Amino acid sequence: MKRETSNEQHVLSVMQKAFDKGQQGNMDANKMLHWLKQELQTAYTFNNNEKAL
């Protein structure tokens, strides 16, 4: 349960960063989707590496 909450909080944090960047006018929709994908994939990779260790 703790890990699920951690993952949810990470996703919310990434979404908030994307929203903030969008508000600053630095991203269009395509850039935002690419950025979100990169951020979430990076976190997923780190989490899987931690499990393997």
C-alpha positions as a Markdown table, in Angstrom:
| # | Residue | x | y | z |
|---|---|---|---|---|
| 1 | Met | 0.0 | 0.0 | 0.0 |
| 2 | Lys | 2.8 | 2.4 | 0.8 |
| 3 | Arg | 4.5 | 1.9 | -2.6 |
| 4 | Glu | 1.2 | 2.5 | -4.3 |
| 5 | Thr | 0.7 | 5.8 | -2.4 |
| 6 | Ser | 4.3 | 6.8 | -3.3 |
| 7 | Asn | 3.7 | 6.1 | -7.0 |
| 8 | Glu | 0.5 | 8.1 | -6.9 |
| 9 | Gln | 2.2 | 11.0 | -5.3 |
| 10 | His | 5.0 | 10.9 | -7.8 |
| 11 | Val | 2.5 | 11.0 | -10.7 |
| 12 | Leu | 0.6 | 13.9 | -9.1 |
| 13 | Ser | 3.9 | 15.7 | -8.6 |
| 14 | Val | 4.9 | 15.2 | -12.3 |
| 15 | Met | 1.5 | 16.4 | -13.4 |
| 16 | Gln | 1.8 | 19.5 | -11.2 |
| 17 | Lys | 5.2 | 20.3 | -12.8 |
| 18 | Ala | 3.7 | 19.9 | -16.2 |
| 19 | Phe | 0.8 | 22.2 | -15.4 |
| 20 | Asp | 3.2 | 24.8 | -14.0 |
| 21 | Lys | 5.3 | 24.6 | -17.1 |
| 22 | Gly | 2.2 | 25.0 | -19.3 |
| 23 | Gln | 1.1 | 28.0 | -17.3 |
| 24 | Gln | 4.5 | 29.6 | -18.0 |
| 25 | Gly | 3.9 | 29.2 | -21.7 |
| 26 | Asn | 6.9 | 27.0 | -22.2 |
| 27 | Met | 5.0 | 24.0 | -23.6 |
| 28 | Asp | 2.5 | 23.2 | -26.2 |
| 29 | Ala | 0.4 | 20.0 | -25.9 |
| 30 | Asn | 2.9 | 17.8 | -27.8 |
| 31 | Lys | 5.9 | 19.0 | -25.8 |
| 32 | Met | 4.0 | 18.4 | -22.6 |
| 33 | Leu | 3.0 | 14.9 | -23.5 |
| 34 | His | 6.6 | 14.1 | -24.5 |
| 35 | Trp | 7.9 | 15.6 | -21.2 |
| 36 | Leu | 5.3 | 13.7 | -19.2 |
| 37 | Lys | 6.2 | 10.4 | -20.9 |
| 38 | Gln | 9.9 | 11.0 | -20.3 |
| 39 | Glu | 9.4 | 11.9 | -16.6 |
| 40 | Leu | 7.1 | 8.9 | -15.9 |
| 41 | Gln | 9.3 | 6.4 | -17.8 |
| 42 | Thr | 12.4 | 7.6 | -15.9 |
| 43 | Ala | 10.7 | 7.1 | -12.5 |
| 44 | Tyr | 9.4 | 3.7 | -13.6 |
| 45 | Thr | 13.0 | 2.7 | -14.6 |
| 46 | Phe | 14.4 | 3.8 | -11.3 |
| 47 | Asn | 11.7 | 2.0 | -9.4 |
| 48 | Asn | 12.4 | -1.3 | -11.2 |
| 49 | Asn | 16.1 | -0.9 | -10.7 |
| 50 | Glu | 15.5 | -0.5 | -6.9 |
| 51 | Lys | 13.4 | -3.6 | -6.8 |
| 52 | Ala | 16.1 | -5.6 | -8.6 |
| 53 | Leu | 18.7 | -4.5 | -6.0 |
